[in-house]
């Protein structure tokens, strides 16, 4: 139409221009054109925030993806943010999704009556004593009770995991090379902080290849704190089979239409570094405006797993 307009006489051009403007106005009125594209998420490096890891005497990284009016991804420790580590107990998130989706667990209130065995590391109990009593799936999730999830793994089977981690695009997708009930604890299964954030974003948005009910139940199990309209969800992980040990804290903060999905990992070379996972994560989320000051400073001690 534009070429024809240029090649015609002045009178024709005037008439055709009017028709062209009418067509453009109509199409725009029904929302088919002139729709501004969504603003791309920017990546912002924040090496200054590495001081939180340095002050704690450790090395780590944190990736925070902000979805809202000004979408952006903030990276603290860029090189390490792409390094894959064993997911350890952060894998209880997809594990719980699969357990509920496949009917191996009925939901957060699925009972696991005690006594339940503790998990031994170097011959010593690794988990809180609460893991040995009467449990539900929700309490096993919160206290990182490994034997319950090992039981779930044996019920699901390796073929289910192999298909699921491909469909979820979770880490390196390697569920081989270790026992069925410990591949997320021993490897070669591994995931980076960036990959954790991408997976959690899909869970937050309800876009994973499992039932809506499974996603709803797991999101509820992940809630750590609610205050003033802000909801903090998270899960820790403790990799004890590598040297140095590695600690994870992953999750997201929701406040109205804004969300901040995060993944943090750090080297655990001293006992206090386990608690530092959450303290450092909260402090950085506070610096980024994701958490109010009262929540950002709440360095509560979480489960060891």
C-alpha positions as CSV (number, residue, x, y, z in Angstrom):
1,X,0.0,0.0,0.0
2,X,2.9,2.4,0.8
3,X,4.6,1.7,-2.6
4,X,1.4,2.3,-4.4
5,X,0.8,5.5,-2.5
6,X,4.2,6.9,-3.6
7,X,3.7,5.9,-7.3
8,X,0.3,7.5,-7.7
9,X,-0.9,11.0,-8.7
10,X,-1.3,13.7,-6.1
11,X,-5.1,13.3,-6.0
12,X,-4.8,9.5,-5.8
13,X,-2.1,9.9,-3.1
14,X,-4.4,12.1,-1.0
15,X,-7.3,9.6,-1.2
16,X,-5.1,6.6,-0.5
17,X,-3.3,8.3,2.4
18,X,-6.7,8.9,4.0
19,X,-7.6,5.2,3.5
20,X,-4.2,4.1,4.9
21,X,-4.6,6.3,8.0
22,X,-8.1,4.8,8.5
23,X,-6.8,1.3,8.3
24,X,-3.9,2.1,10.7
25,X,-6.3,3.7,13.2
26,X,-8.7,0.7,13.0
27,X,-6.0,-1.9,13.6
28,X,-4.5,0.1,16.4
29,X,-8.0,0.5,18.0
30,X,-8.3,-3.3,18.3
31,X,-4.9,-3.7,19.8
32,X,-3.1,-5.4,16.9
33,X,-0.3,-3.0,16.4
34,X,1.6,-0.3,18.2
35,X,1.8,-2.4,21.4
36,X,5.0,-1.5,23.1
37,X,7.2,-4.5,23.8
38,X,7.9,-5.5,27.4
39,X,11.1,-3.9,28.7
40,X,13.9,-6.4,28.7
41,X,15.4,-7.3,32.0
42,X,18.8,-5.7,32.6
43,X,21.6,-7.5,34.3
44,X,23.4,-5.5,36.9
45,X,26.7,-6.5,38.5
46,X,27.0,-5.7,42.2
47,X,30.6,-6.6,43.3
48,X,30.3,-4.2,46.2
49,X,27.8,-6.6,47.8
50,X,30.5,-9.3,48.0
51,X,31.5,-7.6,51.2
52,X,28.8,-9.6,53.0
53,X,30.5,-12.8,52.1
54,X,34.0,-11.4,52.8
55,X,33.0,-10.1,56.2
56,X,31.7,-13.6,57.1
57,X,35.0,-15.1,56.1
58,X,33.7,-17.0,53.1
59,X,33.2,-16.9,49.3
60,X,29.9,-17.0,47.6
61,X,27.4,-15.6,45.0
62,X,23.8,-14.5,44.9
63,X,21.5,-14.0,41.9
64,X,18.3,-12.0,42.3
65,X,15.8,-11.6,39.5
66,X,13.3,-8.7,40.0
67,X,10.0,-9.0,38.2
68,X,8.0,-5.8,38.3
69,X,7.9,-2.3,36.9
70,X,11.6,-2.2,36.3
71,X,12.7,-5.9,35.7
72,X,16.3,-6.6,36.3
73,X,18.7,-9.3,37.4
74,X,21.3,-8.5,40.0
75,X,24.4,-10.6,40.2
76,X,26.8,-10.7,43.2
77,X,29.9,-12.7,42.3
78,X,29.5,-13.1,38.6
79,X,31.9,-15.9,37.9
80,X,30.7,-18.2,40.6
81,X,27.0,-17.5,39.7
82,X,27.5,-19.8,36.7
83,X,29.3,-22.6,38.6
84,X,27.2,-25.7,39.2
85,X,27.1,-27.3,42.6
86,X,25.1,-30.2,44.0
87,X,21.6,-29.0,44.9
88,X,21.4,-31.0,48.1
89,X,18.3,-30.1,50.0
90,X,17.2,-27.4,47.6
91,X,16.2,-30.4,45.5
92,X,13.4,-31.0,48.0
93,X,11.5,-28.4,46.0
94,X,11.3,-30.4,42.7
95,X,11.2,-33.6,44.8
96,X,8.1,-32.4,46.6
97,X,6.5,-31.3,43.4
98,X,7.0,-34.7,41.9
99,X,5.8,-36.6,45.0
100,X,2.5,-34.7,45.1
101,X,2.0,-34.6,41.3
102,X,2.6,-38.4,41.0
103,X,0.5,-39.3,44.1
104,X,3.4,-40.6,46.1
105,X,2.5,-38.0,48.8
106,X,-1.1,-36.7,49.2
107,X,0.1,-33.2,50.0
108,X,1.8,-31.2,52.8
109,X,-0.1,-33.1,55.5
110,X,1.0,-36.5,54.2
111,X,2.0,-38.4,57.4
112,X,5.3,-40.1,58.1
113,X,4.9,-41.6,61.6
114,X,8.0,-42.0,63.7
115,X,10.4,-43.3,64.6
116,X,12.2,-42.1,61.5
117,X,16.0,-42.7,61.0
118,X,18.4,-39.8,61.2
119,X,20.9,-39.2,58.4
120,X,24.5,-39.8,59.4
121,X,27.5,-37.9,58.1
122,X,30.9,-39.2,59.3
123,X,29.0,-41.5,61.6
124,X,27.2,-38.7,63.4
125,X,23.5,-37.6,63.2
126,X,23.4,-34.7,60.7
127,X,19.7,-33.6,61.1
128,X,17.7,-32.1,63.9
129,X,16.1,-34.5,66.4
130,X,12.7,-33.4,65.0
131,X,13.4,-35.5,61.9
132,X,13.2,-38.7,64.0
133,X,9.7,-38.2,65.3
134,X,6.2,-38.0,63.7
135,X,6.5,-36.0,60.5
136,X,4.3,-34.6,57.7
137,X,5.7,-33.8,54.2
138,X,5.7,-30.1,55.2
139,X,7.7,-30.7,58.4
140,X,10.1,-33.0,56.5
141,X,10.6,-30.3,54.0
142,X,11.1,-27.6,56.6
143,X,13.7,-29.6,58.6
144,X,15.4,-31.1,55.5
145,X,14.7,-34.7,56.7
146,X,16.7,-36.5,54.1
147,X,15.4,-40.1,54.8
148,X,11.8,-39.1,54.0
149,X,12.9,-37.8,50.6
150,X,15.0,-40.9,50.0
151,X,11.9,-43.0,50.6
152,X,10.0,-40.8,48.1
153,X,12.9,-41.2,45.5
154,X,12.7,-45.0,45.7
155,X,8.9,-44.8,45.1
156,X,9.2,-42.5,42.1
157,X,12.0,-44.3,40.3
158,X,14.9,-43.0,38.2
159,X,13.0,-42.9,34.9
160,X,10.5,-40.4,36.4
161,X,13.4,-38.2,37.6
162,X,15.2,-38.4,34.2
163,X,12.1,-37.2,32.4
164,X,11.2,-34.6,35.0
165,X,14.6,-32.8,35.2
166,X,14.6,-32.6,31.4
167,X,11.1,-31.1,31.3
168,X,11.9,-28.7,34.2
169,X,15.3,-27.8,32.6
170,X,16.8,-28.3,36.0
171,X,20.6,-28.0,36.2
172,X,22.7,-30.4,34.2
173,X,19.9,-33.0,34.3
174,X,22.3,-35.8,35.4
175,X,20.4,-38.2,37.6
176,X,22.8,-41.1,36.8
177,X,26.1,-42.0,38.4
178,X,24.9,-42.2,42.0
179,X,22.3,-44.2,43.9
180,X,18.7,-43.4,43.1
181,X,18.1,-42.1,46.6
182,X,21.2,-39.9,46.8
183,X,22.0,-38.5,43.3
184,X,21.1,-34.9,44.5
185,X,23.5,-35.4,47.5
186,X,26.5,-37.0,45.7
187,X,26.4,-36.0,42.0
188,X,27.1,-35.7,39.2
189,X,23.8,-33.9,39.4
190,X,24.4,-30.1,39.8
191,X,22.9,-26.7,39.2
192,X,24.1,-23.1,39.2
193,X,22.6,-20.1,41.0
194,X,21.3,-18.7,37.6
195,X,19.6,-22.1,36.9
196,X,18.1,-22.2,40.3
197,X,16.5,-18.8,39.8
198,X,15.1,-19.7,36.4
199,X,13.6,-22.9,37.8
200,X,12.1,-21.0,40.8
201,X,10.7,-18.3,38.5
202,X,8.7,-20.9,36.7
203,X,7.4,-22.3,40.0
204,X,6.5,-18.8,41.2
205,X,4.5,-18.2,37.9
206,X,2.9,-21.6,37.9
207,X,4.7,-22.6,34.7
208,X,6.3,-26.0,35.5
209,X,5.1,-29.3,33.9
210,X,3.3,-30.5,37.0
211,X,-0.2,-30.1,38.4
212,X,-1.3,-26.7,39.7
213,X,-2.1,-28.4,43.0
214,X,1.5,-29.6,43.3
215,X,2.8,-26.1,42.7
216,X,0.3,-24.5,45.1
217,X,1.2,-27.0,47.9
218,X,4.9,-26.6,47.5
219,X,4.7,-22.8,47.4
220,X,2.8,-23.0,50.7
221,X,5.5,-25.3,52.2
222,X,8.2,-22.8,51.2
223,X,6.7,-19.9,53.2
224,X,9.1,-18.7,55.9
225,X,7.7,-15.4,56.9
226,X,4.8,-13.0,56.3
227,X,4.9,-9.3,57.4
228,X,3.1,-6.2,56.2
229,X,2.1,-7.7,52.8
230,X,5.5,-9.2,52.2
231,X,5.9,-13.0,51.8
232,X,9.3,-14.6,52.0
233,X,9.6,-18.2,50.7
234,X,12.8,-20.2,50.8
235,X,14.7,-23.4,51.2
236,X,18.2,-24.2,52.4
237,X,20.7,-26.8,51.2
238,X,23.9,-28.1,52.7
239,X,26.3,-30.0,50.4
240,X,28.4,-32.2,52.8
241,X,29.9,-34.5,50.2
242,X,32.4,-32.0,48.7
243,X,35.4,-30.0,50.0
244,X,34.7,-27.4,50.9
245,X,31.1,-28.0,51.9
246,X,28.6,-25.7,50.1
247,X,25.5,-24.0,51.5
248,X,22.5,-22.9,49.5
249,X,19.6,-20.5,50.2
250,X,17.0,-20.1,47.4
251,X,13.5,-18.8,47.1
252,X,11.6,-15.6,46.4
253,X,10.1,-12.5,48.0
254,X,6.6,-11.4,46.9
255,X,5.2,-7.9,47.6
256,X,2.1,-6.9,45.7
257,X,2.9,-7.1,42.0
258,X,6.6,-7.2,42.6
259,X,8.8,-10.2,43.2
260,X,12.5,-11.0,43.8
261,X,13.6,-14.5,43.0
262,X,16.9,-15.4,44.5
263,X,19.6,-18.1,44.8
264,X,22.6,-17.9,47.0
265,X,25.5,-20.3,47.6
266,X,28.7,-20.1,49.6
267,X,31.6,-22.1,50.9
268,X,31.1,-23.6,54.4
269,X,34.5,-23.8,56.0
270,X,33.4,-22.9,59.5
271,X,30.3,-24.0,61.5
272,X,28.9,-20.4,61.5
273,X,28.8,-20.3,57.7
274,X,25.6,-22.5,57.7
275,X,23.7,-19.7,59.5
276,X,25.4,-17.1,57.4
277,X,23.5,-18.3,54.3
278,X,20.3,-16.8,55.5
279,X,21.9,-13.8,57.2
280,X,23.8,-12.7,54.1
281,X,20.8,-13.4,51.8
282,X,18.5,-11.3,53.9
283,X,21.0,-8.5,54.1
284,X,21.5,-8.4,50.3
285,X,17.7,-8.6,49.7
286,X,17.3,-5.7,52.1
287,X,20.0,-3.7,50.2
288,X,18.0,-4.3,47.0
289,X,14.7,-3.2,48.5
290,X,13.2,-6.6,48.4
291,X,12.8,-6.9,52.1
292,X,11.9,-4.3,54.7
293,X,14.5,-3.5,57.2
294,X,12.9,-5.6,60.0
295,X,12.9,-8.7,57.8
296,X,16.3,-8.1,56.3
297,X,18.0,-8.1,59.7
298,X,16.2,-11.2,60.9
299,X,19.1,-13.6,60.7
300,X,17.2,-16.5,62.1
301,X,19.0,-19.8,62.3
302,X,17.5,-22.3,59.9
303,X,17.8,-26.1,59.5
304,X,21.2,-27.5,58.8
305,X,20.2,-29.0,55.5
